[in-house]
Amino acid sequence: MSRQEIEEKVKAFLIDDLEIDEDKIFDDAKLKDDMGIDSLDFVDIVVIVEKNFGFKIKPEDMVGVTTLSEFCDYIEKKVND
């Protein structure tokens, strides 16, 4: 799966499922501070990622992932391994 496909899917579920304003979604956007993603949203993200990308997010893998770009890096690595 290409990086562009991953970014498009992530952007789509952030807008559609988590109802994040499109203008808050950019590469360097901080998941928590800029987009307002909290622990309850993260539970939804785990389910959505599993459905869309076919793997489960492990909380320990997300340590240090703070921006949208880093989150897409993480997904890209898991999908293409």
C-alpha positions as CSV (number, residue, x, y, z in Angstrom):
1,M,0.0,0.0,0.0
2,S,1.4,3.4,-1.0
3,R,2.0,6.2,1.5
4,Q,-0.6,8.3,-0.4
5,E,-3.3,5.6,0.0
6,I,-2.5,5.4,3.7
7,E,-2.7,9.1,4.2
8,E,-6.0,9.3,2.3
9,K,-7.6,6.5,4.4
10,V,-6.3,8.1,7.7
11,K,-7.6,11.5,6.6
12,A,-11.0,10.0,5.7
13,F,-11.5,8.3,9.0
14,L,-10.4,11.3,11.0
15,I,-13.0,13.4,9.2
16,D,-15.8,10.9,8.9
17,D,-15.5,8.8,12.1
18,L,-13.9,11.2,14.6
19,E,-15.4,14.3,13.1
20,I,-12.2,16.3,13.1
21,D,-12.2,19.5,11.1
22,E,-10.3,19.1,7.8
23,D,-8.4,22.3,8.4
24,K,-6.8,20.7,11.5
25,I,-5.5,17.7,9.5
26,F,-1.9,18.4,8.3
27,D,1.4,16.4,8.4
28,D,2.8,18.1,11.5
29,A,-0.5,18.4,13.3
30,K,-0.2,17.0,16.9
31,L,-2.7,14.2,17.4
32,K,-3.6,15.4,20.9
33,D,-3.0,19.1,21.0
34,D,-3.9,20.2,17.4
35,M,-6.6,17.6,16.5
36,G,-8.0,17.0,20.0
37,I,-7.7,13.2,19.9
38,D,-8.2,11.8,23.4
39,S,-8.0,8.4,24.9
40,L,-11.6,7.6,23.9
41,D,-10.9,8.6,20.4
42,F,-7.8,6.4,20.4
43,V,-10.0,3.3,21.2
44,D,-12.0,4.1,18.1
45,I,-8.8,4.6,16.1
46,V,-7.5,1.1,17.1
47,V,-10.7,-0.5,15.8
48,I,-10.7,1.6,12.6
49,V,-7.0,0.9,11.8
50,E,-7.6,-2.9,12.3
51,K,-10.6,-2.7,10.0
52,N,-8.9,-0.6,7.3
53,F,-5.3,-1.9,7.5
54,G,-5.5,-5.4,9.0
55,F,-3.4,-5.1,12.1
56,K,-3.9,-4.2,15.8
57,I,-2.2,-1.2,17.3
58,K,-0.2,-2.0,20.4
59,P,-0.2,0.9,22.9
60,E,3.6,0.5,23.5
61,D,4.2,1.0,19.7
62,M,2.5,4.4,19.9
63,V,4.9,5.8,22.5
64,G,6.6,8.8,20.8
65,V,4.0,9.1,18.0
66,T,2.7,12.6,18.4
67,T,2.1,13.9,14.9
68,L,-0.1,12.8,12.1
69,S,3.0,12.2,9.9
70,E,4.5,9.9,12.6
71,F,1.2,8.0,12.9
72,C,1.2,7.5,9.1
73,D,4.8,6.4,9.3
74,Y,3.8,3.8,11.9
75,I,0.9,2.5,9.8
76,E,3.1,2.4,6.6
77,K,5.8,0.4,8.4
78,K,3.3,-2.1,9.8
79,V,1.4,-2.5,6.5
80,N,4.5,-2.9,4.4
81,D,6.5,-5.3,6.7
